[in-house]
Amino acid sequence: MKISNFRLTLLFMLFSFGALSQQISLEACASFEKTGAKKLIFGCEGGEKLMLEFLDSKNIKFWYAPTGEFTRNNESFAVINEEFDPNFNINVEENASNFEIFTGDLRVMVHKNPFKIQIFDRYQRLVLGDLDAEAYVTEGTRTETRKVLREEEQFFGLGEKTGPLNRRGRSFTMWNSDKPCYSDTEDPLYKSIPFFLSTYNYGIFFDNTYKTEFDFGKKSDEYFAFSAPDGAFIYYFMYGKDLKEVIKSYTRLTGKPIMPPNWALGWSQSRGMLVNEELTREIATDYRKREIPIDIIYQDIGWVEGLQNFEWRKDRYDHPKKMLADLAEDGFKVIISQDPVISQVVEDQWLEAAKKGFLAIDVRTGKPYDMPWPWGGNAGVVDFTDPKVADWWGELQQKPLDDGVKGFWTDMGEPAWSNEESTDRLYMKHHKGMHAEIHNVYGLEWDRVVTEQFEKRNPNQRVFQMTRAAYAGMQRYTFGWSGDSGNGRDVTDGWENLADQVPMGMSAGLGLIPFWTTDISGYCGEITDYEEFSELYVRWLQFGVFNPLSRAHHEGNNAVEPWLFGEEAEKIAKEAIELKYQLHPYIYTYAREAYDTGLPIMRPLLLEYPSEEETYELDNQFLFGEELLIAPVVEEGVTYRQVYLPKGNWRDYNDPKKSFKGKQFIDYDTPLGVIPIFVKEGAIIPKMPVMPYIGAMKNAPLILEIFPGAKPSEFTLYEDEGTTNDYRKDHFVKTVIESKTTSSEVVVTINEPQENNFSNNEKRNFWLEIYLEEKPIAVNLNGKILEEKPAEELKKKWNTIFDVSGYHYDAENNRLFIRFPDNKKKQLITLNK
């Protein structure tokens, strides 16, 4: 076991008047050996070694060993696959001053003295290069690598971090920390995702769980650097033709994100004191009465009798199983909070956990570490790194699942109150190591146990787990939210906090957290004047409905249901939530893409338009999928805002008669009820009718909103069962929908569904909404001319009658409506101009 950071600090103090550890730079490495087909080990003058392992022609693992020993305390918590190309082989050419490796995509040059590595693309353009003479610097157990910083190079990523999307000129620390009401400059926060991207089309994943640091040119204009105070110094270089390819490589390395149940992409309601049966039923009743769509109601940690026995509080829940059954009958799913500790007040469970060795140990006493906890009294920290804990915890958490609960939000997993200043926590010893090494992966190990136990005890059912604290690889087990945002001093002055959530959500997506939400309304602050707070609430909600997961949540008993903020706010909120439900087929299709590729649903424009440098600094707008551009209002009292539209032609989604050419900034009017939304010309947007919850309307029509463009376009609709893990076996159906415009006609093709171990046999209608400036001369379906009908008649019983076809043209809004049955075969719609 390596010496803990705390002991190193003591040693430093003891020997502060004696010889201090020196800073040593790696100098010359003149020898190498090849191990297997794709691994090289370079030997250096001071006994250091550097291993390069080529995963394929674009991806390389680096392991620097200052002592010459390639050892580590634990296998990677994040990396699950290094076999990108099992048949890949490398050849090394040795010259007097360097070694060269050509991979087909890269040229890797290893200079002997002074030692440095340069990676070029096939066109001899430098992708990544070590700093001369200071490629690796060690001091004691601390190691840092320094890379050449180009003037135009920009950096993105590190997951859920505050501040601008572009990380250039800033530094960051990885140390999971509970920072309630954090500002837009606060660092570190809850999650540690040591993966970043460069505009030179590469990414770096630094696989070290200690308190690592990243400096993107804050100290020097000459280099950027990343370092670790201890542990194996391992990082992965990933290259691609664009950043999307790099993210796909990172996904191969650390694992695919799980897909949420389809209902998880709906609306959800929470608050800190939503922890009793009467209030839960009351909120559910109000939502249905007001006809505002909702799928999920959360219960915060006060639902539990004692931390963490998973028993319902008897003074707050009279009949929890009946409550859950009644809510389920009305379409509600209940998610409950869990904490990773056992309170000493819950004496029986505490004694059991301590006796069985399930709690982290204080190395000073040999007993369970005494952790102060925000509620429930002092507690023991459950050691989820110990394999013996898993079944015990799984049996406990299954109790409310058997009652009818649908999932968990795993809160306080830093573990809470273990921030940078909390050095006493470093005395904790876990099964897999001292806390200095385990701290950043503690939440990840908890999330792993929660999901693995859920899947073990609920076969083939999708888990719902949303977490606050985690490490890289979290996507295999859980979803994320951004923790306790908002202004705790003055809740109405939280505009900067809201604005900061936009780049934070985009950065989370770049860090492979595709299923993410902010706490809508902000978590922090006492709401004393709902009318005064209503504007900020509305704007936060308008942003939040375009988070893949959407949850309204606030601290304490501060209620944040839409109707509390006045009639206007309720109306606007309802319309925004309804839009999210209408877009569900579109969102769900991109959820599958996130699973397949790691690409986020909520994505920065630079992912799709990397050649436009304007996108590097866009912190207040994002793409939702590829076709929709969202520019939320994040400033108080503004009636218009600037929006950047990238190349191509774009339509105003709120008024499609308005179109704009791209590669320009425009001014857009933003009265309170308006969310600036733009749709790419040519886009095909699959939608569904508004319904009270996902799946409430049986035989719902598939709505296809089409914006014909000059170039042919297509959209591949993804559908599956929605709640099982059969998606991992590729049980789904995909339907390719195409649109093509010529001088004489518009042709829409709905191709025959491509079934893969799944059939959507449910009867339904197609409902097309096509934006046309003029009424077509004729509308043909499969070669037959359709009859024109009034809109009301055409829409009548669209989910119960399946033998009606026809069209209607709305001249005022330039929209053509077409209805016809889905016969599960190829269908051709031709509009003659």
C-alpha positions, 0 to 999 in steps of 0.5 A: 500500500502506498503512503497516504497523502496525509502521511506524506504531509506529516513526513514533509513537516517532520523533515522540513528542516532537512533534505527536501524532495527534488524536482526531477525532469525526465531527460534521456531515454535511449533504449526500447523493448517491444512487448507483443505486437503493439507495446513499447517500453522505453528505458531512461537514464534515471531508471524511469520507464515509459510504456506506449501501448497502441490500442489501434492506429489512432489511440495510444495508452501512455504509462509513465513509471518514475521508479521503473516499475509498472505497478498500481494499487487497483485496476482501472475503475473506468477503463473496461476495454483496451482491445480496439484492434486485436490484430494491430501491429506496430513497427519501430524505426530507430534513428540516431536521435529518435524512434519513429512509429507509423500507424497509418493514421499517426506518426509518433516520433520519440526523441532520445535526448532530451526526451520528448514525444511528438504525435503527427497526423498523416499530413505531418501536422503536429497533433500533440507534443511534449514540452522540450526537456520537461516532458515529465516532471516528478517531485516525491510521489507527484508527477506532472506531464507538460505539453506544447500549447499552441496559440490557437488551441482550445480545450473542452471537457472535464465533465461537470465543471463551472465557467465557460465551456472553453477551458483555455487559460484556466486550471481545474482540480479533481476532488469530488466536493459538496459545494452547495450554492456554488458560483460560476467559478467554484472548483472542484465540484461533485464529479471527477471526469478527467477527460478533455478534448482539444481543437486539434482533434484529440482527447486525453483521458487521465486515468488516475483517481487521486487529486489530479490537476489540469492547467490549460495555460493558466501558468504559462503560455508555452505549455498545458499540463496535468498532474497527480500527487500519487498513483500510477501515471496512466493516460490515453491519447485518442485521435479522430477526424473530428471530436465526435470520433474522439468521444466514440473512442472514449466510449469504447474505452470506458463503456456505453451509457445505459439507456433510461426507461422511456418515461425517464425522459418526461417531466419530474417534480421534487423538493427537499421536504417532499417526504410524506404521503399526503403531500405526494398525493396532493401534488400528483392530483394537482398535476393531473387536474391542471393537465400538466404532463408528468411522469416522476415524483421524487421523495427526498431522504426524509422518506426513510425511517433511519439512515439507511435502513430503507424502511418508510417513515411511519409518521409520514407514510400511512400506506406506502405500498398503496400510495405507490400502487395508486400513483402507478395506476395514474401513470406516476413513477416514484423515485426515492433518495438514498445516502451511502451511510449507516447512522449510529442512531440506527443501532441494529444496522450499525452494529451489523455493518460494523461487525461484518466489516462493511464500513470504512475504517479509521486507521488511527483506531481500527474502528469504523470511521466516525463521519459527521453527517448533515442529518441522522447523526454521525454515521459510518461510511459504507465501503462499496469497494468491498465485494461483500457489501454488494448483496447486503446493500442490494437486499436492503434497497430491494425492499422499497423496489418490491413496494413499487418504487421505480428507482433511486437518486444516489445523493451525497456520494462525495461522500458529503462534507469530504471537500478539499479542506476535510483532510481528516477524511484521509484517515479512512481506509477502504477495502481497495485502498486509502481514501486519497485514492478512493475518494473520487471513485467512492460515488462510482463504486456506490453507483455500480453496486446500486445498478448491479444489484438492481439488475440482479434482483429485477431481471431485464428491467432498466434501472433508473439511478441519478447521481451527484458524485462520480468518476469517469465510467459512471455512464455504465451505471447511472445518470447525472444532475448538477447538484445544489445550484442556485443563489442561497443568499438571494434566490431571486438573484440566481441569474448567473447560476442559471447561466452557468448551468448551460455550459455545465450541461454541455460539458457534462455531455462531452464527458459522457454524461448524456442523461443529465439535468439541472435542478429546475429553479435552482436548489438553493435559497428561500422563496418568500415572494413567488411573484418576484421569483416567477421570471427566473423560475420560468426561464430556468424551466424553459432551459430545463425542459431541454435537458434530457432529464427534467426535474424541478427541485428546490431545498427544504419545503420550498415548493416549485410546482408550476402553478405556484408562480401565477397564472401566466407562469403556469401557462408558460410552464405547461406549454414548455412541458407539453413541448417536451412530451411532443418531442419524446420520439425525437429525444428517445431516438437520440437517447439510442444514439447516445447509447451507441456512440456516447454522443450527447443529446444536449451538445455544444455547436462545436461538435457539429460545426468545428470549423466555425470558431464562433462556436468555441465561445458559445456558452448560452446556446446548444444543439438538441440532437442535430436538428434543433438549436436551443438558445435559452434566455438566462438574463433578467428582463431581456426582451431579445437576445443574440443567437448564433446560427451556424452554416446552412439555413434555419427556420424559426421553430416558433414561426416557421415562416421565418427563415435565416441564413447561417454563419451569422448572429441574429437578434431574436425577440424573447418575451417571457413565453418564448424559448428561442428554438431554431430548426435546421432546414430539411429537418424531419422531427418525429413527435407524438401528441401531448399526453399526461404521461409517457404511454398514456395514449394507446395507439398514438399517431406518429407525427412527422414534422418536416421542413423541406430543404434544397438538399435531400434529408433523412431521419432514422426513427428508433423505437423499442419496448421502452423499459427492458434491457432488450435494447442491449441485445439490439431488439428494436425497430428503425424506420428511415424517413426521407425528404427530397425537394425538386422544382416540381415536387416534394417527396417524402418517403417512409421506408418499411420498418427495419425490425430487429427482434422487435416489432411495433405491431400497435395500430397507429396513424401517420400525421405529417406536418409539412411546411410549404409556402404554397398549397400543393396542386395535388397530394399523392399517397402511394400513387393515389390522390388524397382528398382535402378535408377540414382540419378538425375532421382530419384530426378526429379520433386519430388514435382510434380509427385507422382507415382514414386518409386525407390532407388539409392546407393551413394557408395562414401558417403555411402548413400542410397536414396529411393523415394516413394509416401506418401499414408497416410498409414503405409509403410514398407521399408526393406533393405536386407544386 
